Amino acid sequence: MTMQERIATDPALDFYQFDLLLTAEERELRDRVREFMQREVKPIINAYWERAEFPFELIPKLAGLGICGGTIAGYGCPGLSSVATGLIAAEMARVDGSICTFFGVTSGLAMSSIYYCGSEEQKQRWLPPLARMEKIGAFALTEPDIGSDASHIQTTARREGDSYVLNGAKRWIGNASFADVVIVWARDEETRQVSGFLVEKGTPGFDATVIEGKIAKRALLNADIVLNECRIPVANKLAKANSFRDTAVVLANTRFGVAWEGVGHAEAAYEIALRYSQERQQFGKPIGSFQLIQEKLVKMLAEIVAMQLTTWRLSVLRDQGLMTDGQSSLAKMNNAAKARQIVALAREILGGNGILLENHIARHFADVEAVYTYEGSNEINTLVVGREITGLAAFA
Ligand SMILES: Cc1cc2nc3c(=O)[nH]c(=O)nc-3n(C[C@H](O)[C@H](O)[C@H](O)COP(=O)(O)OP(=O)(O)OC[C@H]3O[C@@H](n4cnc5c(N)ncnc54)[C@H](O)[C@@H]3O)c2cc1C
């Protein structure tokens, strides 16, 4: 695409020519994922969301994109830039939050845990089939009684000869009811430190029950897990996961993707609301001609421009090895909060039509609630930034 052609892209949707910050490869990937989401996901997702079912038929099609594993290089993974990996999350969220999180859990949380904390053998065994999406991963940290205070998880791992025996409970675990491998974070009874354990599908003592009645990310399957004398080989302990610090490395490196997720939800909401405001007539005019509607649209746009630029910069810093925990938390915190405001404004602009699934804004409105809370709630990410700028921790 020439410079002139790029400048000709719809200025109302790319107000600051964000497009020009991307490499040709990043733009190609973004366009490919966007086209895939429009073609394969958008036509079917409302029905799955309403029935609270996951569209398993999409897994082989997603695999065909060759994007699973994101920034991981080698082991059959695509070795993308952080910007490209973030754009995937944004493009997925732009159409559907459930698919975005399903993908983020296996490609981000599960694969990163193995990549950052696994031995060479563990990486060789698990990353190639996960990258091909022949196997799907899950990441089990949160517990019924331990959410934000994640370093104090209570699930235990007891060493018995050549095995570890896991006991405890996990909550909210995406993909866990069907995943081939679940990274279970548990406290080693010997060292008292948090470690990661690979629990393979069908292991006796592992039981996952899908959580029902969610109002957000309904097409994503989240599960309650019970671990009852769940015995796994010693070889399934993640070799380099020896304290919660190692878990935190994984989380800081996936959090930037959630910041991009916020961008995607916000862009979709703005685009839908802008188009609607140009078409919907009231008082004999398009509602977009009213000052109060324009103000809402401009507020949305101002936040989106800031979100895009912050998140792009964060990703460049990550690739340069300069990203701090606080920077990653700031982007996640702010983008999720702003996306929440933007989808609400879009919902308002669509009036009654905004609460109907068929107009594709109600799903974003509901799904952003989960983005606001997971991968560190708004409050916890605020406190991570607070700790970095003051040098004082306001939480344990
Ligand atoms: C759709 C969805 C998918 C998820 N997927 C996964 C997954 O795949 N794997 C996984 O391990 N977890 C997953 N989670 C769990 C998620 O990470 C937790 O919900 C999150 O960490 C918050 O924990 P909690 O819900 O227990 O809230 P709590 O920790 O109980 O917090 C309740 C409220 O108190 C606030 N709060 C807590 N501590 C403080 C403090 N010190 N100061 C100020 N405010 C505070 C919180 O911000 C929040 O507003 C998922 C959650 C959802 C909703």
The ligand as an SDF file (V2000), in Angstrom:
LIG
                    3D

 53 58  0  0  0  0  0  0  0  0999 V2000
  -14.3090  -14.0560   32.5710 C   0  0  0  0  0  0  0  0  0  0  0  0
  -13.1690  -14.3180   33.4990 C   0  0  0  0  0  0  0  0  0  0  0  0
  -12.1230  -15.1260   33.0710 C   0  0  0  0  0  0  0  0  0  0  0  0
  -11.0710  -15.4300   33.9420 C   0  0  0  0  0  0  0  0  0  0  0  0
  -10.1040  -16.3200   33.5370 N   0  0  0  0  0  0  0  0  0  0  0  0
   -9.1600  -16.7250   34.4340 C   0  0  0  0  0  0  0  0  0  0  0  0
   -8.2200  -17.7550   34.0700 C   0  0  0  0  0  0  0  0  0  0  0  0
   -8.2350  -18.2770   32.9520 O   0  0  0  0  0  0  0  0  0  0  0  0
   -7.3150  -18.1400   35.0080 N   0  0  0  0  0  0  0  0  0  0  0  0
   -7.2590  -17.5980   36.2550 C   0  0  0  0  0  0  0  0  0  0  0  0
   -6.4240  -17.9980   37.0430 O   0  0  0  0  0  0  0  0  0  0  0  0
   -8.1510  -16.6240   36.6260 N   0  0  0  0  0  0  0  0  0  0  0  0
   -9.0950  -16.1910   35.7450 C   0  0  0  0  0  0  0  0  0  0  0  0
  -10.0050  -15.2120   36.1000 N   0  0  0  0  0  0  0  0  0  0  0  0
   -9.9740  -14.6770   37.4730 C   0  0  0  0  0  0  0  0  0  0  0  0
   -9.5570  -13.2170   37.5640 C   0  0  0  0  0  0  0  0  0  0  0  0
   -8.1800  -13.1100   37.3630 O   0  0  0  0  0  0  0  0  0  0  0  0
  -10.0500  -12.7120   38.9360 C   0  0  0  0  0  0  0  0  0  0  0  0
  -11.4400  -12.5320   38.8220 O   0  0  0  0  0  0  0  0  0  0  0  0
   -9.3610  -11.4300   39.3560 C   0  0  0  0  0  0  0  0  0  0  0  0
   -8.0180  -11.6570   39.6680 O   0  0  0  0  0  0  0  0  0  0  0  0
  -10.0580  -10.7860   40.5740 C   0  0  0  0  0  0  0  0  0  0  0  0
  -10.2380  -11.7240   41.5750 O   0  0  0  0  0  0  0  0  0  0  0  0
  -11.6930  -11.9030   42.2410 P   0  0  0  0  0  0  0  0  0  0  0  0
  -12.6940  -11.9830   41.1660 O   0  0  0  0  0  0  0  0  0  0  0  0
  -11.5930  -13.0510   43.1690 O   0  0  0  0  0  0  0  0  0  0  0  0
  -11.9630  -10.5600   43.0280 O   0  0  0  0  0  0  0  0  0  0  0  0
  -11.4040  -10.1510   44.4800 P   0  0  0  0  0  0  0  0  0  0  0  0
   -9.9320  -10.3270   44.5390 O   0  0  0  0  0  0  0  0  0  0  0  0
  -12.2170  -10.7960   45.5300 O   0  0  0  0  0  0  0  0  0  0  0  0
  -11.7000   -8.5950   44.4800 O   0  0  0  0  0  0  0  0  0  0  0  0
  -12.9980   -8.0470   44.6920 C   0  0  0  0  0  0  0  0  0  0  0  0
  -12.8720   -6.5260   44.5700 C   0  0  0  0  0  0  0  0  0  0  0  0
  -11.9830   -6.0400   45.5760 O   0  0  0  0  0  0  0  0  0  0  0  0
  -10.9480   -5.2810   44.9760 C   0  0  0  0  0  0  0  0  0  0  0  0
   -9.7070   -5.4240   45.7490 N   0  0  0  0  0  0  0  0  0  0  0  0
   -9.0700   -6.5610   46.1130 C   0  0  0  0  0  0  0  0  0  0  0  0
   -7.9540   -6.2770   46.8010 N   0  0  0  0  0  0  0  0  0  0  0  0
   -7.8740   -4.9190   46.8640 C   0  0  0  0  0  0  0  0  0  0  0  0
   -6.9380   -3.9920   47.4250 C   0  0  0  0  0  0  0  0  0  0  0  0
   -5.8220   -4.4070   48.0540 N   0  0  0  0  0  0  0  0  0  0  0  0
   -7.2040   -2.6770   47.3190 N   0  0  0  0  0  0  0  0  0  0  0  0
   -8.2990   -2.2410   46.6640 C   0  0  0  0  0  0  0  0  0  0  0  0
   -9.2070   -3.0510   46.1000 N   0  0  0  0  0  0  0  0  0  0  0  0
   -9.0040   -4.3750   46.1930 C   0  0  0  0  0  0  0  0  0  0  0  0
  -10.8180   -5.8540   43.5610 C   0  0  0  0  0  0  0  0  0  0  0  0
  -10.1840   -4.9340   42.6900 O   0  0  0  0  0  0  0  0  0  0  0  0
  -12.2760   -6.0940   43.2240 C   0  0  0  0  0  0  0  0  0  0  0  0
  -12.8890   -4.8930   42.8030 O   0  0  0  0  0  0  0  0  0  0  0  0
  -11.0410  -14.8590   35.2420 C   0  0  0  0  0  0  0  0  0  0  0  0
  -12.0830  -14.0190   35.6420 C   0  0  0  0  0  0  0  0  0  0  0  0
  -13.1320  -13.7460   34.7970 C   0  0  0  0  0  0  0  0  0  0  0  0
  -14.2470  -12.8600   35.2810 C   0  0  0  0  0  0  0  0  0  0  0  0
  1  2  1  0
  2  3  1  0
  2 52  2  0
  3  4  2  0
  4  5  1  0
  4 50  1  0
  5  6  2  0
  6  7  1  0
  6 13  1  0
  7  8  2  0
  7  9  1  0
  9 10  1  0
 10 11  2  0
 10 12  1  0
 12 13  2  0
 13 14  1  0
 14 15  1  0
 14 50  1  0
 15 16  1  0
 16 17  1  0
 16 18  1  0
 18 19  1  0
 18 20  1  0
 20 21  1  0
 20 22  1  0
 22 23  1  0
 23 24  1  0
 24 25  2  0
 24 26  1  0
 24 27  1  0
 27 28  1  0
 28 29  2  0
 28 30  1  0
 28 31  1  0
 31 32  1  0
 32 33  1  0
 33 34  1  0
 33 48  1  0
 34 35  1  0
 35 36  1  0
 35 46  1  0
 36 37  1  0
 36 45  1  0
 37 38  2  0
 38 39  1  0
 39 40  1  0
 39 45  2  0
 40 41  1  0
 40 42  2  0
 42 43  1  0
 43 44  2  0
 44 45  1  0
 46 47  1  0
 46 48  1  0
 48 49  1  0
 50 51  2  0
 51 52  1  0
 52 53  1  0
M  END
$$$$
